[in-house]
Amino acid sequence: MMVGGFVSAGTPTNLIHALKRRGTRELTAIANNIGFGDQLDVLCEDGQIAHMITSFAIRASTSKWSRFEEQYHRGEVTLELVPQGTLVERIRAGGSGLGGVLTRTGLDTVVEEGKRRIEVQGVDYLLETPLRADVALIQAHRADRLGNLVYRASGRNFNPLMATAADLVIAEVSEIVETGELDPETVGTPAVYVDRIVRCDPIEVRLEGM
Amino acid sequence: MAGLTRELMALRVARELRDGMVVNLGIGIPTLVSNYLPPDHGVLLQAENGILGYGAIRDEGGFDPNLINAGGQRIVLRPGASFFHTSDSFGMIRGGHVDVAILGALEVSARGDLANWSIPERGGGSIGGGMDLAVGVRRLIVAMEHTTHDGRPRILERCSYPLTARACVDLLVTNLAVIEVTADGLLLREVAPGVTPEKVEAATAAPLVRSPDLREMAL
Protein backbone atom coordinates (compact mmCIF):
# COMPACT_ATOMS: atom_id res chain seq x y z
CA MET A 1 0.00 0.00 0.00
CA MET A 2 0.96 3.59 -0.50
CA VAL A 3 0.26 6.08 2.28
CA GLY A 4 0.29 9.80 1.50
CA GLY A 5 1.54 12.53 3.79
CA PHE A 6 4.67 14.35 4.83
CA VAL A 7 5.03 14.30 8.63
CA SER A 8 1.75 15.94 9.74
CA ALA A 9 0.82 17.38 6.34
CA GLY A 10 -1.71 15.51 4.24
CA THR A 11 -1.51 12.31 6.29
CA PRO A 12 -4.64 10.07 6.11
CA THR A 13 -4.67 9.64 9.88
CA ASN A 14 -8.21 8.25 10.11
CA LEU A 15 -7.53 5.64 7.43
CA ILE A 16 -4.32 4.55 9.17
CA HIS A 17 -6.21 4.09 12.43
CA ALA A 18 -8.99 2.22 10.61
CA LEU A 19 -6.38 -0.12 9.15
CA LYS A 20 -5.01 -0.67 12.64
CA ARG A 21 -8.49 -1.65 13.88
CA ARG A 22 -8.92 -3.98 10.92
CA GLY A 23 -5.63 -5.68 11.77
CA THR A 24 -4.44 -6.46 8.23
CA ARG A 25 -0.94 -7.93 8.40
CA GLU A 26 2.10 -8.63 6.21
CA LEU A 27 1.81 -5.18 4.64
CA THR A 28 4.38 -3.59 2.39
CA ALA A 29 4.06 0.16 2.96
CA ILE A 30 5.33 2.89 0.65
CA ALA A 31 5.38 6.27 2.37
CA ASN A 32 7.58 9.32 2.80
CA ASN A 33 8.27 8.77 6.48
CA ILE A 34 7.89 6.34 9.34
CA GLY A 35 9.53 7.16 12.59
CA PHE A 36 9.18 8.48 16.09
CA GLY A 37 5.86 10.34 16.39
CA ASP A 38 4.72 9.50 12.85
CA GLN A 39 1.17 8.22 12.46
CA LEU A 40 2.21 5.25 10.33
CA ASP A 41 4.21 3.96 13.30
CA VAL A 42 0.92 2.99 15.04
CA LEU A 43 0.63 0.10 12.56
CA CYS A 44 3.82 -1.30 14.11
CA GLU A 45 2.11 -1.65 17.52
CA ASP A 46 0.66 -4.95 16.37
CA GLY A 47 3.35 -5.73 13.81
CA GLN A 48 1.17 -5.09 10.74
CA ILE A 49 4.00 -3.78 8.53
CA ALA A 50 6.46 -6.35 7.16
CA HIS A 51 8.35 -4.25 4.63
CA MET A 52 8.80 -0.52 4.30
CA ILE A 53 9.82 1.50 1.24
CA THR A 54 10.48 5.00 2.49
CA SER A 55 12.74 8.02 2.53
CA PHE A 56 12.78 8.84 6.23
CA ALA A 57 12.93 5.93 8.69
CA ILE A 58 15.51 6.18 11.43
CA ARG A 59 16.72 9.56 12.47
CA ALA A 60 20.33 9.72 13.59
CA SER A 61 19.83 12.95 15.51
CA THR A 62 17.46 11.59 18.13
CA SER A 63 18.02 8.88 20.70
CA LYS A 64 14.31 8.01 20.75
CA TRP A 65 13.34 4.87 18.93
CA SER A 66 10.09 4.40 17.05
CA ARG A 67 8.31 1.03 17.17
CA PHE A 68 9.40 0.59 13.58
CA GLU A 69 13.04 1.03 14.54
CA GLU A 70 12.75 -1.48 17.39
CA GLN A 71 11.27 -4.03 14.99
CA TYR A 72 13.87 -3.20 12.35
CA HIS A 73 16.70 -3.93 14.77
CA ARG A 74 15.03 -7.20 15.85
CA GLY A 75 14.86 -8.23 12.19
CA GLU A 76 11.04 -8.28 12.17
CA VAL A 77 10.65 -5.70 9.40
CA THR A 78 12.76 -4.94 6.34
CA LEU A 79 13.54 -1.52 4.94
CA GLU A 80 14.31 -0.08 1.51
CA LEU A 81 15.53 3.50 1.84
CA VAL A 82 14.91 5.70 -1.19
CA PRO A 83 15.87 9.34 -1.70
CA GLN A 84 12.73 11.49 -1.40
CA GLY A 85 12.83 12.87 -4.93
CA THR A 86 13.49 9.43 -6.35
CA LEU A 87 10.64 7.92 -4.33
CA VAL A 88 8.11 10.37 -5.72
CA GLU A 89 9.37 9.99 -9.30
CA ARG A 90 9.20 6.17 -9.07
CA ILE A 91 5.58 6.55 -7.96
CA ARG A 92 4.88 9.02 -10.76
CA ALA A 93 6.42 6.59 -13.27
CA GLY A 94 4.27 3.77 -11.87
CA GLY A 95 1.14 5.85 -12.24
CA SER A 96 1.81 7.30 -15.65
CA GLY A 97 2.90 4.32 -17.73
CA LEU A 98 6.62 5.02 -17.69
CA GLY A 99 9.28 2.32 -17.44
CA GLY A 100 11.32 4.28 -14.93
CA VAL A 101 13.20 7.52 -14.50
CA LEU A 102 16.84 8.59 -14.85
CA THR A 103 18.28 10.65 -12.01
CA ARG A 104 21.71 11.74 -10.84
CA THR A 105 20.52 11.40 -7.23
CA GLY A 106 22.34 8.57 -5.44
CA LEU A 107 25.30 8.25 -7.82
CA ASP A 108 28.43 6.99 -6.00
CA THR A 109 26.40 6.09 -2.89
CA VAL A 110 24.84 2.90 -1.55
CA VAL A 111 21.68 3.89 -3.45
CA GLU A 112 23.50 2.99 -6.67
CA GLU A 113 24.05 -0.66 -5.64
CA GLY A 114 22.39 -3.10 -8.02
CA LYS A 115 21.19 -0.38 -10.40
CA ARG A 116 22.08 0.42 -13.99
CA ARG A 117 24.11 3.55 -14.68
CA ILE A 118 23.12 5.08 -18.01
CA GLU A 119 24.93 7.89 -19.81
CA VAL A 120 22.78 10.41 -21.66
CA GLN A 121 24.39 13.32 -23.51
CA GLY A 122 27.58 12.92 -21.52
CA VAL A 123 25.93 12.83 -18.07
CA ASP A 124 25.63 9.72 -15.87
CA TYR A 125 22.25 8.81 -14.39
CA LEU A 126 20.79 5.94 -12.33
CA LEU A 127 17.85 4.03 -13.74
CA GLU A 128 15.11 3.96 -11.09
CA THR A 129 12.19 1.61 -11.64
CA PRO A 130 8.44 2.32 -11.29
CA LEU A 131 6.50 1.72 -8.07
CA ARG A 132 2.85 0.66 -7.92
CA ALA A 133 0.61 -0.55 -5.10
CA ASP A 134 -2.61 -2.50 -4.61
CA VAL A 135 -4.07 0.24 -2.44
CA ALA A 136 -3.28 3.92 -1.85
CA LEU A 137 -4.51 5.68 1.29
CA ILE A 138 -4.47 9.42 0.68
CA GLN A 139 -5.78 12.59 2.25
CA ALA A 140 -7.31 15.72 0.75
CA HIS A 141 -9.27 18.68 2.04
CA ARG A 142 -12.43 18.42 -0.02
CA ALA A 143 -13.97 16.03 -2.55
CA ASP A 144 -17.02 16.10 -4.78
CA ARG A 145 -19.21 13.04 -5.31
CA LEU A 146 -17.45 12.26 -8.57
CA GLY A 147 -14.13 11.93 -6.74
CA ASN A 148 -12.38 15.16 -7.68
CA LEU A 149 -10.04 16.23 -4.88
CA VAL A 150 -8.91 19.64 -3.64
CA TYR A 151 -5.89 19.87 -1.40
CA ARG A 152 -4.90 22.46 1.19
CA ALA A 153 -1.43 24.02 1.55
CA SER A 154 1.39 21.48 1.81
CA GLY A 155 -1.18 18.71 2.30
CA ARG A 156 -0.57 17.93 -1.39
CA ASN A 157 2.89 16.39 -1.11
CA PHE A 158 2.79 12.70 -2.16
CA ASN A 159 -1.02 12.45 -2.32
CA PRO A 160 -1.67 13.48 -5.96
CA LEU A 161 1.12 11.17 -7.16
CA MET A 162 0.04 8.15 -5.11
CA ALA A 163 -3.53 8.64 -6.36
CA THR A 164 -2.27 7.66 -9.83
CA ALA A 165 -0.25 4.59 -8.88
CA ALA A 166 -2.54 2.13 -7.05
CA ASP A 167 -5.33 -0.22 -8.13
CA LEU A 168 -7.64 1.00 -5.36
CA VAL A 169 -7.40 4.62 -4.21
CA ILE A 170 -9.12 5.59 -0.96
CA ALA A 171 -9.20 9.28 -0.07
CA GLU A 172 -9.90 10.67 3.39
CA VAL A 173 -11.42 14.16 3.18
CA SER A 174 -12.81 16.72 5.60
CA GLU A 175 -15.76 17.62 3.39
CA ILE A 176 -17.74 16.11 0.50
CA VAL A 177 -19.67 18.50 -1.77
CA GLU A 178 -22.06 17.90 -4.66
CA THR A 179 -20.58 17.36 -8.10
CA GLY A 180 -20.22 20.73 -9.78
CA GLU A 181 -19.52 22.63 -6.58
CA LEU A 182 -15.73 22.44 -6.87
CA ASP A 183 -14.01 25.05 -9.01
CA PRO A 184 -12.37 22.97 -11.79
CA GLU A 185 -9.38 25.34 -11.62
CA THR A 186 -8.59 24.16 -8.09
CA VAL A 187 -8.89 20.39 -8.55
CA GLY A 188 -5.57 18.75 -7.60
CA THR A 189 -6.55 15.15 -8.36
CA PRO A 190 -9.09 14.54 -11.15
CA ALA A 191 -11.89 12.09 -10.33
CA VAL A 192 -10.57 9.40 -12.68
CA TYR A 193 -7.98 8.37 -10.13
CA VAL A 194 -10.19 8.10 -7.04
CA ASP A 195 -12.21 4.97 -6.12
CA ARG A 196 -13.47 5.65 -2.58
CA ILE A 197 -14.04 8.79 -0.53
CA VAL A 198 -14.34 8.73 3.25
CA ARG A 199 -15.44 11.85 5.09
CA CYS A 200 -13.67 12.13 8.43
CA ASP A 201 -13.09 14.74 11.05
CA PRO A 202 -9.35 15.29 11.12
CA ILE A 203 -7.64 13.65 14.08
CA GLU A 204 -5.77 16.35 15.96
CA VAL A 205 -2.12 15.40 15.95
CA ARG A 206 0.70 17.54 17.21
CA LEU A 207 3.84 15.94 15.92
CA GLU A 208 7.33 16.69 17.13
CA GLY A 209 8.71 16.52 13.63
CA MET A 210 10.94 13.97 11.99
CA MET B 1 33.57 22.72 22.76
CA ALA B 2 33.67 26.51 22.82
CA GLY B 3 32.65 28.72 19.95
CA LEU B 4 29.24 29.61 18.57
CA THR B 5 25.87 28.48 19.84
CA ARG B 6 23.47 26.88 17.36
CA GLU B 7 21.65 30.21 17.10
CA LEU B 8 24.85 32.13 16.28
CA MET B 9 25.78 29.52 13.66
CA ALA B 10 22.36 30.06 12.08
CA LEU B 11 22.95 33.82 12.17
CA ARG B 12 26.34 33.42 10.47
CA VAL B 13 24.84 31.18 7.77
CA ALA B 14 22.02 33.69 7.19
CA ARG B 15 24.71 36.24 6.20
CA GLU B 16 25.52 34.08 3.14
CA LEU B 17 22.04 34.65 1.69
CA ARG B 18 21.06 37.46 -0.67
CA ASP B 19 17.75 38.85 -1.86
CA GLY B 20 16.38 36.92 -4.80
CA MET B 21 17.96 33.60 -3.82
CA VAL B 22 15.85 30.43 -3.59
CA VAL B 23 17.05 28.57 -0.50
CA ASN B 24 16.26 25.17 1.03
CA LEU B 25 16.94 24.62 4.74
CA GLY B 26 17.66 21.12 6.08
CA ILE B 27 16.65 19.78 9.47
CA GLY B 28 18.52 20.83 12.62
CA ILE B 29 20.65 23.98 12.80
CA PRO B 30 19.69 24.95 9.20
CA THR B 31 15.97 25.32 10.04
CA LEU B 32 16.95 28.03 12.55
CA VAL B 33 18.29 30.19 9.69
CA SER B 34 14.76 31.25 8.76
CA ASN B 35 14.57 33.12 12.06
CA TYR B 36 17.73 35.16 11.37
CA LEU B 37 16.80 36.78 8.08
CA PRO B 38 15.81 40.47 8.31
CA PRO B 39 12.01 41.02 8.36
CA ASP B 40 12.00 42.60 4.90
CA HIS B 41 14.31 40.04 3.27
CA GLY B 42 13.85 38.95 -0.33
CA VAL B 43 14.99 35.33 0.06
CA LEU B 44 12.54 32.66 -1.13
CA LEU B 45 12.64 29.69 1.25
CA GLN B 46 11.74 26.34 -0.33
CA ALA B 47 10.51 23.37 1.74
CA GLU B 48 10.55 19.85 0.24
CA ASN B 49 7.00 19.23 1.42
CA GLY B 50 5.84 21.73 -1.19
CA ILE B 51 6.10 25.36 -0.09
CA LEU B 52 7.98 28.23 -1.71
CA GLY B 53 8.03 31.48 0.22
CA TYR B 54 7.65 30.59 3.88
CA GLY B 55 9.00 32.68 6.73
CA ALA B 56 10.08 32.17 10.29
CA ILE B 57 9.36 29.18 12.52
CA ARG B 58 6.25 29.94 14.56
CA ASP B 59 6.15 29.04 18.25
CA GLU B 60 2.72 30.44 19.04
CA GLY B 61 -0.81 30.06 17.77
CA GLY B 62 -2.66 26.95 16.71
CA PHE B 63 -1.21 23.98 14.87
CA ASP B 64 -2.16 23.65 11.20
CA PRO B 65 -0.87 20.23 10.15
CA ASN B 66 -0.50 21.42 6.54
CA LEU B 67 1.59 24.52 7.31
CA ILE B 68 4.93 23.04 8.30
CA ASN B 69 8.51 23.02 7.07
CA ALA B 70 10.19 19.75 6.06
CA GLY B 71 11.17 19.18 9.68
CA GLY B 72 7.55 19.29 10.81
CA GLN B 73 7.81 22.68 12.53
CA ARG B 74 5.07 25.31 12.29
CA ILE B 75 5.92 28.12 9.89
CA VAL B 76 4.38 31.37 8.67
CA LEU B 77 3.74 32.12 5.01
CA ARG B 78 5.08 35.27 3.41
CA PRO B 79 3.37 37.27 0.64
CA GLY B 80 3.97 35.53 -2.68
CA ALA B 81 4.08 32.01 -1.24
CA SER B 82 3.00 29.02 -3.33
CA PHE B 83 2.19 25.34 -2.77
CA PHE B 84 3.04 22.36 -5.00
CA HIS B 85 3.24 18.57 -4.78
CA THR B 86 6.39 16.54 -4.10
CA SER B 87 7.17 15.78 -7.75
CA ASP B 88 7.22 19.51 -8.55
CA SER B 89 9.19 20.15 -5.38
CA PHE B 90 12.00 17.79 -6.37
CA GLY B 91 11.85 18.85 -10.00
CA MET B 92 12.65 22.30 -8.65
CA ILE B 93 15.54 20.88 -6.62
CA ARG B 94 17.12 18.53 -9.18
CA GLY B 95 16.41 20.90 -12.04
CA GLY B 96 18.74 23.58 -10.70
CA HIS B 97 16.03 26.05 -9.66
CA VAL B 98 17.17 26.17 -6.03
CA ASP B 99 20.24 28.38 -5.54
CA VAL B 100 21.39 27.31 -2.09
CA ALA B 101 20.82 24.39 0.27
CA ILE B 102 21.87 24.56 3.90
CA LEU B 103 22.20 21.08 5.36
CA GLY B 104 23.38 19.47 8.55
CA ALA B 105 26.15 16.88 8.37
CA LEU B 106 27.64 13.99 10.27
CA GLU B 107 30.92 14.15 8.33
CA VAL B 108 32.46 16.21 5.52
CA SER B 109 35.62 15.24 3.64
CA ALA B 110 38.57 17.34 2.47
CA ARG B 111 37.15 17.42 -1.06
CA GLY B 112 33.60 18.20 0.00
CA ASP B 113 32.03 14.75 0.17
CA LEU B 114 28.99 14.82 2.46
CA ALA B 115 27.72 12.13 4.86
CA ASN B 116 24.52 13.14 6.62
CA TRP B 117 21.91 10.36 6.57
CA SER B 118 23.10 7.26 8.42
CA ILE B 119 25.19 6.25 11.41
CA PRO B 120 26.19 2.66 10.63
CA GLU B 121 26.29 1.71 14.34
CA ARG B 122 22.63 2.69 14.59
CA GLY B 123 21.60 1.19 11.27
CA GLY B 124 18.93 2.24 8.81
CA GLY B 125 18.89 5.98 8.32
CA SER B 126 16.94 8.82 6.79
CA ILE B 127 17.98 9.97 3.33
CA GLY B 128 15.09 12.44 3.01
CA GLY B 129 15.75 15.13 0.42
CA GLY B 130 19.48 15.36 1.16
CA MET B 131 20.76 13.36 -1.82
CA ASP B 132 18.53 15.25 -4.27
CA LEU B 133 19.58 18.61 -2.83
CA ALA B 134 23.27 17.66 -2.92
CA VAL B 135 23.17 16.91 -6.66
CA GLY B 136 20.69 19.62 -7.62
CA VAL B 137 21.46 22.92 -5.94
CA ARG B 138 24.02 25.44 -7.17
CA ARG B 139 25.66 26.00 -3.78
CA LEU B 140 25.63 23.73 -0.74
CA ILE B 141 26.41 25.13 2.70
CA VAL B 142 26.85 22.74 5.64
CA ALA B 143 26.06 23.95 9.16
CA MET B 144 27.29 21.60 11.87
CA GLU B 145 29.18 21.23 15.13
CA HIS B 146 32.89 21.01 14.34
CA THR B 147 33.34 17.80 16.38
CA THR B 148 31.17 15.03 17.83
CA HIS B 149 29.86 15.17 21.40
CA ASP B 150 32.94 13.25 22.54
CA GLY B 151 35.34 15.54 20.67
CA ARG B 152 36.13 13.53 17.52
CA PRO B 153 36.59 15.58 14.34
CA ARG B 154 33.77 15.51 11.78
CA ILE B 155 35.90 17.08 9.04
CA LEU B 156 38.03 14.22 7.74
CA GLU B 157 40.37 13.25 4.89
CA ARG B 158 37.58 10.97 3.75
CA CYS B 159 34.15 10.20 5.20
CA SER B 160 33.72 6.99 7.18
CA TYR B 161 29.90 7.08 7.14
CA PRO B 162 27.75 6.31 4.06
CA LEU B 163 27.88 9.20 1.59
CA THR B 164 25.04 11.52 0.63
CA ALA B 165 26.94 12.66 -2.47
CA ARG B 166 30.53 13.18 -3.58
CA ALA B 167 32.26 16.57 -3.86
CA CYS B 168 29.08 18.57 -3.25
CA VAL B 169 29.86 20.86 -0.28
CA ASP B 170 30.92 24.45 -1.07
CA LEU B 171 31.07 26.05 2.39
CA LEU B 172 31.21 24.80 5.99
CA VAL B 173 29.96 26.88 8.92
CA THR B 174 30.73 25.29 12.28
CA ASN B 175 30.76 26.47 15.88
CA LEU B 176 34.50 27.13 15.42
CA ALA B 177 35.07 28.31 11.87
CA VAL B 178 33.99 29.14 8.35
CA ILE B 179 35.77 26.87 5.85
CA GLU B 180 35.51 26.99 2.07
CA VAL B 181 35.93 23.84 -0.02
CA THR B 182 38.20 24.76 -2.94
CA ALA B 183 39.88 22.82 -5.73
CA ASP B 184 43.08 23.04 -3.67
CA GLY B 185 41.47 21.74 -0.45
CA LEU B 186 39.93 23.28 2.64
CA LEU B 187 40.46 27.01 3.11
CA LEU B 188 40.08 28.41 6.64
CA ARG B 189 38.41 31.80 6.09
CA GLU B 190 37.04 32.77 9.50
CA VAL B 191 37.35 31.70 13.12
CA ALA B 192 34.71 32.15 15.82
CA PRO B 193 35.34 34.89 18.41
CA GLY B 194 37.87 33.65 20.97
CA VAL B 195 38.87 30.64 18.87
CA THR B 196 42.43 30.44 17.50
CA PRO B 197 43.34 28.95 14.09
CA GLU B 198 45.45 26.39 15.98
CA LYS B 199 42.38 25.22 17.88
CA VAL B 200 40.42 24.84 14.62
CA GLU B 201 43.30 22.89 13.07
CA ALA B 202 43.52 20.60 16.12
CA ALA B 203 39.79 19.83 15.84
CA THR B 204 40.02 19.05 12.11
CA ALA B 205 41.31 15.74 10.71
CA ALA B 206 42.05 17.08 7.24
CA PRO B 207 44.60 19.64 5.98
CA LEU B 208 43.47 23.26 6.37
CA VAL B 209 45.03 26.13 4.45
CA ARG B 210 44.80 29.48 6.25
CA SER B 211 43.29 32.12 3.99
CA PRO B 212 45.55 35.19 3.47
CA ASP B 213 42.66 37.30 4.80
CA LEU B 214 41.74 34.96 7.66
CA ARG B 215 39.65 36.92 10.16
CA GLU B 216 37.32 36.64 13.11
CA MET B 217 33.65 36.16 12.27
CA ALA B 218 31.56 39.33 12.31
CA LEU B 219 28.32 38.46 14.11
Chai-1 contact restraints between the chains, C-beta under 6 A:
chainA,res_idxA,chainB,res_idxB,connection_type,confidence,min_distance_angstrom,max_distance_angstrom,comment,restraint_id
A,F6,B,N49,contact,1.0,0.0,6.0,A-B,restraint_1
A,V7,B,G72,contact,1.0,0.0,6.0,A-B,restraint_2
A,S8,B,P65,contact,1.0,0.0,6.0,A-B,restraint_3
A,S8,B,I68,contact,1.0,0.0,6.0,A-B,restraint_4
A,A9,B,N49,contact,1.0,0.0,6.0,A-B,restraint_5
A,A9,B,P65,contact,1.0,0.0,6.0,A-B,restraint_6
A,A9,B,N66,contact,1.0,0.0,6.0,A-B,restraint_7
A,A9,B,I68,contact,1.0,0.0,6.0,A-B,restraint_8
A,S55,B,I127,contact,1.0,0.0,6.0,A-B,restraint_9
A,S55,B,G128,contact,1.0,0.0,6.0,A-B,restraint_10
A,F56,B,S126,contact,1.0,0.0,6.0,A-B,restraint_11
A,F56,B,G128,contact,1.0,0.0,6.0,A-B,restraint_12
A,A57,B,G124,contact,1.0,0.0,6.0,A-B,restraint_13
A,A57,B,S126,contact,1.0,0.0,6.0,A-B,restraint_14
A,I58,B,G124,contact,1.0,0.0,6.0,A-B,restraint_15
A,I58,B,G125,contact,1.0,0.0,6.0,A-B,restraint_16
A,R59,B,S126,contact,1.0,0.0,6.0,A-B,restraint_17
A,A60,B,I119,contact,1.0,0.0,6.0,A-B,restraint_18
A,Y72,B,G124,contact,1.0,0.0,6.0,A-B,restraint_19
A,L79,B,G124,contact,1.0,0.0,6.0,A-B,restraint_20
A,L81,B,I127,contact,1.0,0.0,6.0,A-B,restraint_21
A,P83,B,I127,contact,1.0,0.0,6.0,A-B,restraint_22
A,P83,B,M131,contact,1.0,0.0,6.0,A-B,restraint_23
A,P83,B,D132,contact,1.0,0.0,6.0,A-B,restraint_24
A,Q84,B,G128,contact,1.0,0.0,6.0,A-B,restraint_25
A,Q84,B,G129,contact,1.0,0.0,6.0,A-B,restraint_26
A,G85,B,F90,contact,1.0,0.0,6.0,A-B,restraint_27
A,G85,B,R94,contact,1.0,0.0,6.0,A-B,restraint_28
A,G85,B,D132,contact,1.0,0.0,6.0,A-B,restraint_29
A,V88,B,T86,contact,1.0,0.0,6.0,A-B,restraint_30
A,V88,B,S87,contact,1.0,0.0,6.0,A-B,restraint_31
A,V88,B,F90,contact,1.0,0.0,6.0,A-B,restraint_32
A,R92,B,S87,contact,1.0,0.0,6.0,A-B,restraint_33
A,R104,B,V135,contact,1.0,0.0,6.0,A-B,restraint_34
A,T105,B,M131,contact,1.0,0.0,6.0,A-B,restraint_35
A,T105,B,D132,contact,1.0,0.0,6.0,A-B,restraint_36
A,T105,B,V135,contact,1.0,0.0,6.0,A-B,restraint_37
A,G106,B,M131,contact,1.0,0.0,6.0,A-B,restraint_38
A,D108,B,R166,contact,1.0,0.0,6.0,A-B,restraint_39
A,T109,B,L163,contact,1.0,0.0,6.0,A-B,restraint_40
A,V110,B,P162,contact,1.0,0.0,6.0,A-B,restraint_41
A,R152,B,N66,contact,1.0,0.0,6.0,A-B,restraint_42
A,A153,B,N66,contact,1.0,0.0,6.0,A-B,restraint_43
A,A153,B,L67,contact,1.0,0.0,6.0,A-B,restraint_44
A,A153,B,F83,contact,1.0,0.0,6.0,A-B,restraint_45
A,S154,B,N49,contact,1.0,0.0,6.0,A-B,restraint_46
A,S154,B,G50,contact,1.0,0.0,6.0,A-B,restraint_47
A,S154,B,I51,contact,1.0,0.0,6.0,A-B,restraint_48
A,S154,B,N66,contact,1.0,0.0,6.0,A-B,restraint_49
A,S154,B,F83,contact,1.0,0.0,6.0,A-B,restraint_50
A,G155,B,N66,contact,1.0,0.0,6.0,A-B,restraint_51
A,R156,B,G50,contact,1.0,0.0,6.0,A-B,restraint_52
A,R156,B,H85,contact,1.0,0.0,6.0,A-B,restraint_53
A,N157,B,N49,contact,1.0,0.0,6.0,A-B,restraint_54
A,N157,B,G50,contact,1.0,0.0,6.0,A-B,restraint_55
A,N157,B,T86,contact,1.0,0.0,6.0,A-B,restraint_56
A,F158,B,T86,contact,1.0,0.0,6.0,A-B,restraint_57
A,P160,B,H85,contact,1.0,0.0,6.0,A-B,restraint_58
A,L161,B,S87,contact,1.0,0.0,6.0,A-B,restraint_59
A,R206,B,F63,contact,1.0,0.0,6.0,A-B,restraint_60
A,L207,B,G72,contact,1.0,0.0,6.0,A-B,restraint_61
A,G209,B,G71,contact,1.0,0.0,6.0,A-B,restraint_62
A,G209,B,G72,contact,1.0,0.0,6.0,A-B,restraint_63
A,G209,B,Q73,contact,1.0,0.0,6.0,A-B,restraint_64
A,M210,B,G72,contact,1.0,0.0,6.0,A-B,restraint_65
